[in-house]
Amino acid sequence: MQNMIIGDSLPATSVVNRRITVLFWTFVAAGLVVRVGASILSQGFVHPDEHQQYLEVAQGIVYGPYVRWWEYERGTRHYFYPSCLALLLESLDVIGVRDPLYQATIIRALLAIAIFVGIALLARDWLRQGRVPAALCLLGLAALSPDVIYMSIRTLSETAATIPFILSIFFFKRNPFFAGILLGIMFAIRFQMAFFIPGFFALSLFDDWSARQWGKGSTWRLAAGLTICLFAVGLIDKLTWGRWFHSPLECFRANIREGIAARYGVGPWYQYLDWSVQLLAEALPLLGLVLSVLGLVRERRLALLGLLLLLGHSVIARKDQRFIWPLAPIVLMACAAGFEMVYRWLPQRWGRVVLIALFSCCLAVGSWYRFVQLDWEPEPARASCLALVKVGRYPDVTGVLVFNLPSAECGNYFFLRRDVPLLVKDHSNPADIRVHPLWKRSNINYVLAWPKDTAVFAKYRLEEMDIVHGLGIYKVEWKEPDPPEQRR
């Protein structure tokens, strides 16, 4: 039996019977279907960065208007990931898919499918090596785990960077040069993923030392691929921000040296361990922690990679669960490897049947519990996105006011998709609105507001056009033109 998945370069020749093959592809089909369904049903966004840092910027690259946040004022983000999203938007536009809801759904589905296919490739390797229990367990967990599905349909950089990370594991022995390029892409999408890179090089150096291939080993090819990709990363920064490697340097300066990231949530150093233990206990009760620990002992190389990312984020003051989402593939593989260990320890057929039944029951209970716990339709983000799409379809819109809604949870221009003024006010003080130049000049003719807040517009005539998940769409009927002195 092969030792570790990223330590193997040649597939085993074990024969896989037809029943196992059918079960394998059934899991693949199920995983694809549920991801497409989740992408369709889960509208909006769960974190402001998912929209304002990536989708909104991609919208600006393709269509023009967009809301610019401070990260893009200072240049703390690299343009690679938003440019990839912009390319997807442009491609969808070319084939006639122009509705922002359809575009967002397709992008989320493609991200989720790419991650799942990467995990399926790793499971297929295990299957070809004769590690049938581990392969089927890994694929089943990846296909049906609500947390994995929930994470993978989000357009955050943590999600997108997981794709090249998984592929780096897959190509680590097959093609070290390409694996190095993938590591560079992973870094460009999310700089904090750099914690993984020393782990890959440590494993590569160890393999070269073991094989006594210092001169012709894989480390040089891995380094060459990474160097070429990092050169491209720096060049893009030079062309977009005017300085080589401006975005990672500015990101470190702003978030670490100036402590801006810490303003959004600080936790103790063990916070990620606390979250991880709780999640494993909920997602796979009774077995999650035990199987994961056994699997990490079995897959020590994967454990090293996971430990580096976990320690790296633990020493940073800012703590957020999404920061360790890229660890999901490692946790799944560890759990699957732990399941395989227990399965092979049980010599009798009935013991293995009991194990499979117990595992299936625990997975079903944990999956249902996590499915109910997760916020699949986050509000008010969903309401603002759907309402802006409707307003954007009105031919007479000249300007939109989003009233008393957090600006970070507004769909903005990606969903409005009209080159008209967009004014977002996250408080209910009408005085600030009446003195705004856009309002004084009657440029705003549609208001998105909660029905309870419409009283502040009592002196104006508001015509209710629609109510979208509790958020009202109102048309402003201006009674008379503003005085000439107010139009100047």
C-alpha positions as CSV (number, residue, x, y, z in Angstrom):
1,M,0.0,0.0,0.0
2,Q,1.3,3.4,-0.9
3,N,2.3,5.7,1.9
4,M,1.2,9.3,1.2
5,I,-0.7,10.8,-1.6
6,I,1.6,13.6,-2.4
7,G,4.6,11.3,-2.0
8,D,3.5,9.0,-4.8
9,S,4.4,9.6,-8.5
10,L,3.2,6.3,-10.1
11,P,-0.3,4.9,-9.8
12,A,-0.7,1.3,-8.5
13,T,-2.1,-1.3,-10.9
14,S,-4.7,-2.7,-8.5
15,V,-7.9,-3.8,-10.2
16,V,-11.1,-1.9,-9.2
17,N,-14.3,-3.8,-9.7
18,R,-17.3,-2.4,-11.4
19,R,-19.4,-1.9,-8.3
20,I,-16.7,0.4,-6.8
21,T,-16.4,2.3,-10.1
22,V,-20.2,2.8,-10.2
23,L,-20.2,4.0,-6.6
24,F,-17.3,6.3,-7.3
25,W,-19.0,8.0,-10.2
26,T,-22.3,8.2,-8.3
27,F,-20.6,10.3,-5.7
28,V,-19.1,12.4,-8.5
29,A,-22.5,13.0,-10.0
30,A,-24.1,13.7,-6.7
31,G,-21.4,16.2,-5.8
32,L,-21.9,18.1,-9.1
33,V,-25.7,18.2,-8.8
34,V,-25.8,19.5,-5.2
35,R,-23.2,22.2,-6.1
36,V,-25.2,23.5,-9.0
37,G,-28.3,23.4,-6.9
38,A,-26.7,25.3,-4.0
39,S,-25.3,27.9,-6.4
40,I,-28.8,28.5,-7.8
41,L,-30.6,28.7,-4.5
42,S,-28.0,30.6,-2.4
43,Q,-28.2,34.1,-3.7
44,G,-26.4,37.1,-2.2
45,F,-23.1,36.9,-0.4
46,V,-22.0,35.8,3.1
47,H,-19.1,38.2,3.6
48,P,-18.6,41.7,2.2
49,D,-15.2,40.8,0.7
50,E,-16.8,38.2,-1.5
51,H,-18.6,40.9,-3.4
52,Q,-16.9,44.3,-2.9
53,Q,-13.3,43.0,-3.4
54,Y,-13.8,40.7,-6.3
55,L,-17.2,40.6,-8.1
56,E,-17.7,44.3,-7.9
57,V,-14.2,45.0,-9.2
58,A,-14.7,42.5,-12.0
59,Q,-17.9,44.3,-12.9
60,G,-15.9,47.5,-13.1
61,I,-13.3,46.0,-15.4
62,V,-15.9,44.7,-17.9
63,Y,-18.8,47.2,-17.6
64,G,-17.4,50.4,-16.2
65,P,-19.0,51.7,-13.0
66,Y,-18.2,50.1,-9.7
67,V,-17.8,51.0,-6.0
68,R,-14.2,51.4,-5.1
69,W,-13.2,50.3,-1.6
70,W,-10.1,51.3,0.4
71,E,-8.2,48.2,-0.5
72,Y,-8.2,49.3,-4.1
73,E,-7.3,52.9,-3.2
74,R,-4.1,51.6,-1.5
75,G,-3.5,48.7,-3.8
76,T,-3.6,45.9,-1.3
77,R,-5.2,43.5,-3.7
78,H,-3.6,41.8,-6.7
79,Y,-5.6,42.1,-10.0
80,F,-5.2,38.5,-11.0
81,Y,-8.3,37.1,-9.4
82,P,-10.6,40.0,-10.3
83,S,-9.3,39.8,-13.8
84,C,-10.1,36.1,-14.0
85,L,-13.7,36.9,-12.8
86,A,-13.8,39.7,-15.4
87,L,-12.8,37.2,-18.1
88,L,-15.7,34.9,-17.0
89,L,-18.1,37.9,-17.1
90,E,-16.9,38.9,-20.6
91,S,-17.2,35.3,-21.8
92,L,-20.7,35.0,-20.4
93,D,-21.7,38.3,-22.0
94,V,-20.4,37.1,-25.4
95,I,-22.6,34.0,-25.3
96,G,-25.6,36.0,-24.3
97,V,-25.7,35.5,-20.5
98,R,-25.9,39.1,-19.3
99,D,-28.3,38.9,-16.3
100,P,-26.2,39.5,-13.2
101,L,-28.0,36.8,-11.2
102,Y,-27.3,34.2,-13.8
103,Q,-23.7,35.4,-14.1
104,A,-23.1,35.2,-10.3
105,T,-24.8,31.8,-10.1
106,I,-22.6,30.4,-12.9
107,I,-19.4,31.8,-11.4
108,R,-20.2,30.3,-8.0
109,A,-21.0,26.9,-9.6
110,L,-17.8,26.9,-11.6
111,L,-15.7,27.6,-8.5
112,A,-17.5,24.8,-6.6
113,I,-17.1,22.3,-9.4
114,A,-13.4,23.1,-9.9
115,I,-12.7,22.4,-6.2
116,F,-14.7,19.2,-6.2
117,V,-13.1,18.0,-9.4
118,G,-9.7,18.6,-7.8
119,I,-10.6,16.5,-4.7
120,A,-12.1,13.8,-7.1
121,L,-8.7,13.6,-8.8
122,L,-7.0,13.0,-5.5
123,A,-9.6,10.3,-4.6
124,R,-9.1,8.7,-8.0
125,D,-5.4,8.5,-7.2
126,W,-6.2,6.7,-4.0
127,L,-8.5,4.4,-5.9
128,R,-5.9,3.5,-8.4
129,Q,-3.4,2.8,-5.6
130,G,-5.8,0.3,-4.1
131,R,-6.9,2.5,-1.2
132,V,-10.6,2.0,-1.9
133,P,-12.0,2.8,1.5
134,A,-10.0,6.1,1.7
135,A,-11.0,7.0,-1.9
136,L,-14.7,6.4,-1.5
137,C,-14.8,8.1,2.0
138,L,-13.0,11.2,0.7
139,L,-15.3,11.5,-2.3
140,G,-18.4,10.9,-0.3
141,L,-17.4,13.6,2.3
142,A,-16.5,16.1,-0.4
143,A,-19.7,15.4,-2.4
144,L,-22.2,15.7,0.5
145,S,-20.6,17.8,3.3
146,P,-22.7,21.0,3.7
147,D,-19.7,22.9,5.0
148,V,-17.6,22.0,1.9
149,I,-20.4,22.9,-0.4
150,Y,-21.2,26.2,1.4
151,M,-17.5,27.2,1.3
152,S,-17.0,26.3,-2.3
153,I,-19.9,28.3,-3.8
154,R,-18.5,31.5,-2.4
155,T,-16.4,33.9,-4.5
156,L,-14.0,34.7,-1.7
157,S,-10.2,34.5,-2.4
158,E,-10.0,31.7,0.2
159,T,-12.2,29.6,-2.1
160,A,-10.5,30.5,-5.4
161,A,-7.0,29.9,-4.0
162,T,-8.1,26.4,-2.9
163,I,-8.3,25.3,-6.5
164,P,-4.5,25.8,-7.3
165,F,-3.7,24.4,-3.9
166,I,-5.4,21.1,-4.5
167,L,-3.9,20.9,-8.0
168,S,-0.5,21.6,-6.5
169,I,-0.9,18.5,-4.4
170,F,-2.0,16.5,-7.4
171,F,0.9,17.6,-9.6
172,F,3.5,17.7,-6.9
173,K,5.2,14.5,-8.1
174,R,3.8,14.3,-11.6
175,N,5.0,17.7,-12.8
176,P,6.9,19.8,-10.2
177,F,7.4,22.7,-12.6
178,F,3.7,23.0,-13.1
179,A,3.1,22.6,-9.4
180,G,5.4,25.6,-8.8
181,I,3.4,27.7,-11.2
182,L,0.2,26.7,-9.4
183,L,1.7,27.7,-6.1
184,G,2.5,31.1,-7.6
185,I,-1.1,31.4,-8.8
186,M,-2.3,30.4,-5.3
187,F,-0.2,33.2,-3.9
188,A,-1.5,35.8,-6.4
189,I,-5.1,35.0,-5.5
190,R,-4.5,35.1,-1.7
191,F,-1.2,36.2,-0.2
192,Q,-1.8,34.4,3.1
193,M,-1.7,31.1,1.2
194,A,2.1,31.6,1.1
195,F,2.2,29.7,4.4
196,F,1.8,26.5,2.4
197,I,4.8,27.1,0.1
198,P,7.6,26.3,2.6
199,G,5.9,23.0,3.3
200,F,5.9,22.0,-0.4
201,F,9.6,22.9,-0.6
202,A,10.5,21.0,2.6
203,L,8.8,17.9,1.2
204,S,10.5,18.3,-2.1
205,L,13.9,18.7,-0.5
206,F,13.4,15.7,1.7
207,D,12.4,13.6,-1.4
208,D,15.5,14.7,-3.3
209,W,17.7,14.0,-0.3
210,S,16.2,10.6,0.1
211,A,16.7,9.8,-3.5
212,R,20.2,11.4,-3.7
213,Q,19.0,13.6,-6.6
214,W,20.1,17.1,-5.6
215,G,21.1,18.1,-9.1
216,K,18.2,16.6,-11.0
217,G,15.6,16.5,-8.3
218,S,12.1,18.0,-8.3
219,T,13.0,20.9,-6.0
220,W,14.7,22.8,-8.9
221,R,11.8,22.4,-11.2
222,L,9.4,23.4,-8.4
223,A,11.4,26.5,-7.7
224,A,11.7,27.3,-11.4
225,G,7.9,27.2,-11.9
226,L,7.3,29.3,-8.8
227,T,9.9,31.9,-9.8
228,I,8.4,32.3,-13.3
229,C,4.9,32.7,-11.9
230,L,6.1,35.2,-9.2
231,F,7.8,37.2,-11.8
232,A,4.5,37.5,-13.6
233,V,2.8,38.4,-10.3
234,G,5.2,41.2,-9.8
235,L,5.0,42.4,-13.4
236,I,1.2,42.6,-13.2
237,D,1.6,44.8,-10.1
238,K,4.1,47.0,-11.9
239,L,1.6,47.5,-14.8
240,T,-1.4,48.0,-12.6
241,W,-0.1,49.7,-9.4
242,G,3.2,51.1,-10.7
243,R,5.6,49.1,-8.5
244,W,6.9,45.6,-8.4
245,F,5.0,43.4,-5.9
246,H,3.1,46.5,-4.7
247,S,0.0,44.6,-3.6
248,P,1.6,42.0,-1.2
249,L,3.9,44.7,0.3
250,E,1.0,47.1,0.8
251,C,-1.2,44.4,2.1
252,F,1.4,43.5,4.8
253,R,2.0,47.2,5.6
254,A,-1.7,48.0,6.0
255,N,-3.0,44.9,7.7
256,I,0.0,43.9,9.8
257,R,2.1,46.9,10.5
258,E,-0.8,49.4,10.7
259,G,-3.1,46.8,12.3
260,I,-6.1,47.6,10.0
261,A,-7.1,43.9,9.8
262,A,-7.3,43.7,13.6
263,R,-10.1,46.3,13.6
264,Y,-12.4,43.7,12.1
265,G,-12.1,41.0,14.7
266,V,-9.3,39.8,17.1
267,G,-9.2,36.4,18.7
268,P,-6.8,34.3,20.9
269,W,-4.1,32.3,19.3
270,Y,-6.0,29.0,19.8
271,Q,-9.2,30.3,18.2
272,Y,-8.8,28.3,15.0
273,L,-8.3,25.1,17.0
274,D,-11.4,25.8,19.0
275,W,-13.4,26.4,15.8
276,S,-11.9,23.3,14.1
277,V,-12.7,21.0,17.0
278,Q,-16.3,22.3,17.3
279,L,-16.9,22.0,13.5
280,L,-15.6,18.4,13.4
281,A,-17.6,17.4,16.4
282,E,-20.8,18.8,14.7
283,A,-20.2,17.7,11.2
284,L,-19.2,14.1,12.0
285,P,-20.3,13.5,15.6
286,L,-18.5,10.7,17.6
287,L,-16.1,10.0,14.7
288,G,-14.9,13.3,13.3
289,L,-12.1,14.1,15.7
290,V,-10.9,10.5,16.1
291,L,-10.7,9.8,12.4
292,S,-9.0,13.1,11.6
293,V,-6.3,12.6,14.2
294,L,-5.6,9.1,13.0
295,G,-5.5,10.4,9.4
296,L,-3.1,13.1,10.2
297,V,-0.8,10.6,11.7
298,R,-1.1,8.5,8.6
299,E,-0.7,11.4,6.2
300,R,2.1,13.3,7.8
301,R,2.9,15.3,4.7
302,L,-0.5,16.7,4.6
303,A,-0.4,17.3,8.3
304,L,2.7,19.4,7.8
305,L,1.0,21.6,5.2
306,G,-2.0,22.1,7.3
307,L,0.0,22.9,10.4
308,L,2.0,25.6,8.6
309,L,-1.2,27.4,7.5
310,L,-2.8,27.0,10.9
311,L,0.2,28.3,12.8
312,G,0.7,31.2,10.4
313,H,-2.8,32.4,10.8
314,S,-2.8,31.8,14.6
315,V,0.0,34.3,15.2
316,I,-2.0,37.0,13.3
317,A,-4.3,38.9,15.5
318,R,-7.2,38.9,13.1
319,K,-9.3,35.7,13.3
320,D,-12.0,34.7,10.9
321,Q,-13.3,31.2,10.1
322,R,-13.0,31.8,6.3
323,F,-9.2,32.3,6.6
324,I,-8.8,28.5,7.2
325,W,-11.3,27.3,4.6
326,P,-8.3,26.2,2.4
327,L,-7.7,23.5,5.1
328,A,-10.9,21.8,4.1
329,P,-9.3,19.4,1.6
330,I,-6.6,18.4,4.1
331,V,-9.2,17.7,6.8
332,L,-11.3,15.6,4.3
333,M,-8.2,13.6,3.3
334,A,-7.2,13.1,6.9
335,C,-10.6,11.9,7.9
336,A,-10.7,9.6,4.9
337,A,-7.3,8.2,5.8
338,G,-8.4,7.7,9.4
339,F,-11.5,5.8,8.2
340,E,-9.3,3.6,6.0
341,M,-7.0,2.8,9.0
342,V,-9.9,1.7,11.2
343,Y,-11.4,-0.2,8.3
344,R,-8.3,-2.2,7.7
345,W,-7.8,-2.8,11.5
346,L,-11.1,-4.7,11.6
347,P,-10.4,-8.2,10.2
348,Q,-13.9,-9.5,10.1
349,R,-16.5,-8.6,7.6
350,W,-19.2,-7.8,10.1
351,G,-17.0,-5.3,11.9
352,R,-16.4,-3.4,8.7
353,V,-20.1,-3.4,8.0
354,V,-20.8,-1.9,11.4
355,L,-18.1,0.7,10.8
356,I,-19.6,1.8,7.5
357,A,-23.1,1.9,9.0
358,L,-21.9,3.9,12.0
359,F,-19.9,6.3,9.8
360,S,-22.9,6.8,7.4
361,C,-25.3,7.5,10.3
362,C,-22.9,10.0,11.9
363,L,-22.4,11.7,8.6
364,A,-26.1,11.9,7.9
365,V,-26.8,13.4,11.4
366,G,-23.9,15.8,11.2
367,S,-24.7,16.9,7.6
368,W,-28.3,17.6,8.5
369,Y,-27.3,19.6,11.6
370,R,-24.8,21.6,9.7
371,F,-27.2,22.2,6.8
372,V,-29.7,23.7,9.1
373,Q,-27.0,25.8,10.9
374,L,-25.5,27.4,7.8
375,D,-27.0,30.6,6.5
376,W,-27.6,29.7,2.8
377,E,-29.6,32.9,2.0
378,P,-27.8,35.7,3.9
379,E,-29.7,38.8,4.6
380,P,-29.8,41.7,3.9
381,A,-27.3,40.9,1.1
382,R,-29.7,38.7,-0.7
383,A,-32.5,41.3,-0.6
384,S,-30.3,44.1,-1.8
385,C,-28.9,42.1,-4.7
386,L,-32.3,40.9,-5.9
387,A,-33.8,44.3,-5.5
388,L,-31.0,46.1,-7.4
389,V,-31.4,43.6,-10.3
390,K,-35.1,44.5,-10.5
391,V,-34.4,48.2,-10.4
392,G,-31.7,47.8,-13.1
393,R,-34.3,46.4,-15.4
394,Y,-36.5,49.6,-15.2
395,P,-35.9,51.6,-18.4
396,D,-36.6,55.0,-16.6
397,V,-34.0,54.7,-13.8
398,T,-31.8,57.7,-13.5
399,G,-30.4,57.1,-10.0
400,V,-30.8,54.8,-7.0
401,L,-30.7,55.4,-3.3
402,V,-30.2,52.4,-1.0
403,F,-31.4,53.7,2.4
404,N,-30.6,52.4,5.9
405,L,-28.7,49.4,4.6
406,P,-25.0,48.6,5.5
407,S,-22.9,49.7,2.5
408,A,-20.8,46.5,2.8
409,E,-23.9,44.4,2.4
410,C,-25.3,46.1,-0.7
411,G,-25.1,44.5,-4.1
412,N,-23.8,47.7,-5.7
413,Y,-23.2,48.0,-9.4
414,F,-22.6,44.3,-10.1
415,F,-26.3,43.7,-9.6
416,L,-27.6,47.1,-10.6
417,R,-25.8,46.9,-13.9
418,R,-26.7,50.4,-15.0
419,D,-24.4,53.4,-15.4
420,V,-26.4,55.7,-13.1
421,P,-25.6,57.3,-9.8
422,L,-25.8,54.9,-6.8
423,L,-26.1,56.3,-3.4
424,V,-25.8,54.0,-0.4
425,K,-26.6,55.3,3.1
426,D,-26.3,52.9,6.0
427,H,-28.1,55.0,8.5
428,S,-31.7,56.4,8.8
429,N,-31.0,60.2,9.1
430,P,-33.0,61.8,6.2
431,A,-31.2,65.1,6.7
432,D,-28.0,63.6,5.2
433,I,-30.0,62.6,2.1
434,R,-31.8,65.9,1.5
435,V,-28.6,67.8,1.4
436,H,-26.8,65.4,-0.9
437,P,-26.3,67.0,-4.4
438,L,-27.7,63.9,-6.2
439,W,-30.9,64.2,-4.2
440,K,-31.2,68.0,-4.5
441,R,-30.8,67.8,-8.2
442,S,-33.5,65.1,-8.5
443,N,-31.0,62.7,-10.0
444,I,-32.4,59.9,-7.7
445,N,-35.7,58.5,-8.9
446,Y,-35.7,55.1,-7.2
447,V,-35.3,54.3,-3.5
448,L,-34.6,50.9,-1.9
449,A,-35.7,51.1,1.7
450,W,-37.3,49.0,4.4
451,P,-41.1,49.8,4.6
452,K,-40.7,51.0,8.2
453,D,-38.2,53.7,7.0
454,T,-40.5,55.2,4.3
455,A,-41.9,57.7,6.9
456,V,-38.7,59.8,6.6
457,F,-39.7,60.5,3.0
458,A,-43.1,61.8,3.9
459,K,-42.6,65.1,2.1
460,Y,-41.9,63.2,-1.1
461,R,-44.2,61.1,-3.1
462,L,-43.0,57.5,-3.1
463,E,-44.8,54.9,-5.3
464,E,-44.3,51.3,-4.2
465,M,-43.1,49.2,-7.1
466,D,-42.2,46.0,-5.4
467,I,-41.2,44.3,-2.1
468,V,-38.2,42.0,-2.4
469,H,-37.6,39.8,0.7
470,G,-38.8,42.7,2.9
471,L,-36.9,45.4,1.1
472,G,-39.1,47.9,-0.7
473,I,-38.6,49.4,-4.2
474,Y,-40.0,52.9,-4.4
475,K,-40.2,55.3,-7.3
476,V,-39.8,59.0,-6.4
477,E,-42.3,61.3,-8.0
478,W,-40.8,64.7,-7.8
479,K,-43.6,67.3,-7.4
480,E,-41.9,70.2,-9.1
481,P,-38.4,71.1,-10.4
482,D,-35.9,72.3,-8.0
483,P,-35.1,76.0,-7.9
484,P,-32.4,77.1,-10.3
485,E,-30.0,77.9,-7.5
486,Q,-30.2,74.3,-6.2
487,R,-29.3,72.9,-9.7
488,R,-26.0,74.7,-9.8
